[in-house]
Amino acid sequence: VEFLLDDEQLYFLEMNTRLQVEHPVTELVTGIDLVEWQIRVAAGEALPWRQEDIRLRGHAIEARLYAEDPANDFLPVTGPVVLWRPPAGARVRVDDGIRSGDAVTVHYDPLLAKIIAYGDDRAAAITRLSRAIEETTLLGLTNNLGFLGDVLAHPAFVDGDVTTHFLEEHDVARPHSADPIALIAAALARHKADAASGSGAWRNNPSEPAPYCFGVGGDEVRVWLSPERFTAGCFTARVSLDPATTYAVRLESHTPPDMTLTIDGAPHAVALVTQGDSWWVHTARGVSRIASLPLLPEPRRAAGGGSLRAPLPGTVLAVLVAPGQDVIAGEPLLKLEAMKMEYTIRAPAEGIVAAVHFRPGDSVAADDLLIQLA
């Protein structure tokens, strides 16, 4: 039963006569299968214990894995589940509803899985859940897995200083810095793909190798790869990143999606998949989305300084303006619905509506041009 207390005024909100999404925590600390007993009670059986008979033992913590972008105000995202590997091990439970090859669409809640860890105390549960998060692989779409790991590792969370204002008071946003190991793995995978397809360039005089271009978090990074020695399908190379840092790299094995590398003498296990022009790479630092860029990209036609693009795929609920209408900064222009949530698209600045490209009921993709402002 949920209430809201505002000073001295108490408001009734709702009563949920069903299991909540956190019920695995209760099951782990009580040893009672709530789903089983919900079915038994519905069949007419009586509970074999009273409230005072139930004992709580140990500590459990649940992390919810969502298809959302923590760096973009936690907006839901859609996309394919190219690779899903849940964690395993003693005292780790995973309740999931996805498999490799599935697609996350706008028609469902973005909750993909729940990862729950149990320990004798809170510290043990945090340690076990952190390790489970590190062992989880979800590639193909943006998600909050790295963010969950950052929260669990934050000193304030470890100390139990947690309130509903935690994210306002503490910086746990993961920066979009390029992971060198992920970039090296992507360059090696591209090199092998080029060699297999015969698309690599050939010339009859020595020259410096052309770099591979990648986009990471809006930044362009170039990687130069110089293979030195091939052995049984593997090879040793010098890899240089921009800005200039050079690594001695050996590709030990590559059986997609898994890759084993030795970088400057240290071993690294990597999972790597491709989705269109994106490379999703899972290393010990987390998941990196690396866009494969051409050396000579085609220029993208500008949509106009005041144009509005869809922040995520969805359905247009309402168009609140018409062509020729004057608008001011912050004025609502259009409403989108996606994944059970409503989003309002607002004018970034004062202007005139030059064109409206969608009507209520239309489906839009991420980055579709919705409204043109002049």
N, C-alpha and C positions, 0 to 999 in steps of 0.2 A: 504494500500500500504506500503510495507516494504522496507526500505533502510538501508545501513550500511555506517556510516561516519568514515573514517580513516584519521585523520588529516584534510586535505583540500579536500581529494578525496571522492566523493560520489558514492556509488555503488547501483544500483537497484537490489533488491532481488526477490520479487514476489508481485503479486496482488491477493488477495483472495476475489473474488466476491461471498462470501457466509457468513453465520453466523459463528462467531468464538466460541470457547468453553467457552469464558467468557461472552457470550451474556446475561445470566441471570442478571449480574450486571447492564448492561445497562437497561434492562427491569424494574428492581426494582427502579432505581433512576429516570427513566423517566415516568414510568407508562404506557409504550407502549409495546404491545405484538409484538415483532419483527417477530416471526414466522407467526403470523396471517397476518401481513401486507406484508410479503414476498409472501404469497400465494395470497393475494388480488391483489398485483401489478402484479403477474404472470397471474392473471385472467383478467387484463386490467384496474383495478381500479386506480385512481389517489390518491396520498397521500393528506390527508385533511389539512396538515399544512406544513409550511416552516421551515427551520432550526432555524430561530430566534424565532419561536413559541414554541420550545421545552425548557422546564425548568427542571433543575436537582434539585432533592430534596433528602436530607439525604445522607446516605453513605451505600454502600453494599460491602461485601467481599465474595469471593468465594474460597472454599478449594476443591482441587481435591483429591479424595480418590483413591489411586492406589494399585494394587497388586504388591508391590515392597518391597525390604528390605533396609531401610535407613542405617542399620548397615553394609551392604555389598555393599557399593557404589551404592545404589539405583537400584540394579539389579532386573529386573522383576521376579516374581515368578508365579507358577501355583499351582492349588489345588482346593479343593471343597469349596463351600460356604455352610458351615454347618448351620450357623445361621446369618441372616441379619435382623437387626432392625434399620431402619433409624430413625432419630430424628423427632420430630413434634413440633408444637407450633406456636404462632403468629410470623410473620416476619421471619420465617425460611422456606426455600425452598429446596427441594431435587430433583435433576434430576438423576435417577439411571437406571441401565440396568441389575440389578441382582435380584435374589430371592433366598431364602433358598433352597438348593438342587441343585443349578446350579454348574457348573464346570468352572473354569478359565483355559483356555488352551493356548498353544503357538500360536494359529492362530489369535488372536485378540490383539488389543491394551490393555495394562493393566489398562486403566482408567475404574473404576467401577462405580463411582458416583461423583456427584458434590453437595456439601453442601454450601448453600448461606444464609447469614444472612443480614438483613437490620436494620438500626437504624437511629435515628435522626442525629447522628454524628459518627465519626470514632470509638470513645471509646465505644459507645453503640453497634456498629456493632461487634467489637472485643469481647465484653462481651457475646453478644448473640451467636456468632459463637463458642466461647469457650465452652459454655454450650451445644450447639448442638453437638459438637464433643464428649464431655463427655457422652452424652446420646446415641450416636451411638454405635451399637454393630455389629461387623463383625468378626466371628469366623470360623476357618477352614483353613485359609491360612495367611501367613505373609502379612502385609499391612502397610501403612504409617500413620494410624490413630493417634497413639500416637505421632509420629513425628509432625504432623500438630498441635496437642495440645501444644507441646513444643514450636513450633515457635510462636504461638499466645500468649503464656505466656512470651516470652522472652522480657526483658525490652527494648532492642533496637527496637524490632518490635512495641511494645506498644508506644514508643516515636516517631515512624515514621522514624527511622534511617534505611531505607531499600534501598539497592541497589542490583545489580546483583551479588555482591560479598558478600552477607549476610552470606552464609554458609561457606565461606572461612574465614570470619572475626569473626564469633561467633560460639561457641560450643553449638549445640542444639541436639547432638546425645544422644539418650536415652540409659542409661547403661543397661546391661543385668543382673541387680540385681534381686534376687528372691523376689517376693512379698509374705510376710508371709501369707496374707489372701488367696491368690491364692493357695499356697501350702496346707494350712489347708483345703480349699474346695476340692482340688483334693484328699487329703487323706481320707476325709469323703466319697467322692463319690466312691473311690476304696473300702473302707470298706463296704459300702452298697452293692456294686456289688459283692464282695466276699461272703457276707452273703447270698445274694439272690441266688447265683450259687452253694453255698455249697463248694466253693473252699478254704475257710479259713482253717488253720491248727487247729488240735485238739490234746490236750494232757491231761492226767489225773492228772498231778501235776502242781502246780503254777509255772509260769515263766514270765520273762519279755517279752512283745510283740515284735515280729519281726518288724523292721522298714519298711516303704515304701520308696523305692528309686526313686528319680526323677532327671532328668537332666534339668538344666536351663542355657542357654547360655554357654554350654560347662562345667559347674560345676555340680558336683553331690551333691545333698542334701538329707538327710535322715530325715524322719518324723516318730515319735513314737506316736501312738494313743492308748489311754487307755479309752475305754468307761466305764462310771460309773453308769449311770441310764437311762433306756429306758422309754419313756412316749408316748403312742399313735403314734408309728412309728418314733418318734424323740428321740434323746439321748443327754446326757451330757457327755463330755469327757475332759480329760487332753491331750493336744497336745504339744509335745516337738519337736523343730526343732534343726537341727545340723547346726551351733554351738548352744549349749544348751540354749534355751529360751523356757519357758513353758507358755502355755495359757490355760485359762479356756474357753471351747467352748461348745456352745449349738446349735445343729442343730434344728432350729425352723420349717423349712419346706423344702421339696425338691420335686418339681414337675418339672422334667427336661424340659427345660434347666435351670430353675430358682432355686436358693437356697437362703434361708434366714438364716443367722447365727447371733449369739450373741457371741462376742469374748471379754473376759474381761469386760463384761457389755455393750459393744458398739454394736449396730446393724449394719449389713452389708448385702447388697443385691448383689448377685453374679449370673452371667450367666456362665454356664459350659457345654461344649460339648466335645465329644471324637471323634478322627479321627485316627483309627489304635491304635498305642501306644502313641499318643499325646493327651494331655488334654489342651483344649483352655479355659482359664478362664478370664472373664471380671469382674474387680473390679473397685473401684473408682480410683485406680492408673493406670488403663489402662488394656491392654490385655497381658496376660502371656501365652507363649507356654511352657508346662511342659511335658517332655518326661517321660513316665512310664518305669522305668528300673527294670530288675530282680535283686534279691539279688546276684545271681551267674551268671553273664552274660557270654555268649559264646564269646570267643576272636575273634575279627575281623581280618581276614588275611590282613597283611600289603600289600599295593600295590607297595611299593618301594619308596625310598626317592625322586626319581626324577619323579614319576608318575604324570600324569595329569588327573584330574577328571572334569567332566562337572559341571560348577558352577550353571547351571539351565537347565531345559528341553529345547530342541530345535532340529534343523535340521542341519546336517553338510553341510556347503556350499563348503568347500574346504579343502583338506589335503595337506599341503605344504612341507611335509617331507616324507622320505621313510625309512624302516628298514635298519639299518647299517649306516645311515647318521650321521655325526658329527654335533652337534649344540652347540651354545654358549648361555649364559644367555641373555634372552630377545628376542631371535630369534622367529619369528612367526612360529607356528607349525600347527595350524588348525583354521578354521573359523567356527563359529556357527551363526545361525540365529534364533532369538526367539522374538516374539511379535514386529515385524516390526523393529528390531534393529539387528545389526551385532556385534559379539564379537570375538576378536582375542585371542586365547590361545597361550601363550608364554612360552618358556622354562624357568624354575625357576633357572637353573644353567647349566653349561657346562656338556655335556654328549653325549652319543650315543643312537640313537633311537633303542630300542630293539624290539618294536612291535607297530603297529598301528591297533586299534581294530574296526575302523569304516571307511566307505567310503562316498564320497559326496552323499547326498540324504538320508542318514540314519537318523532315528530319535533316539535321545538319551534322557535318563532321567537324572535328577539331580543326581550327584555323580557317574555317569557311568564312568568307566575307559576308557579314550580316547586313550592315548598314554603312553607307558612304556619307560622310559629312564634308561639306565644303566650307 
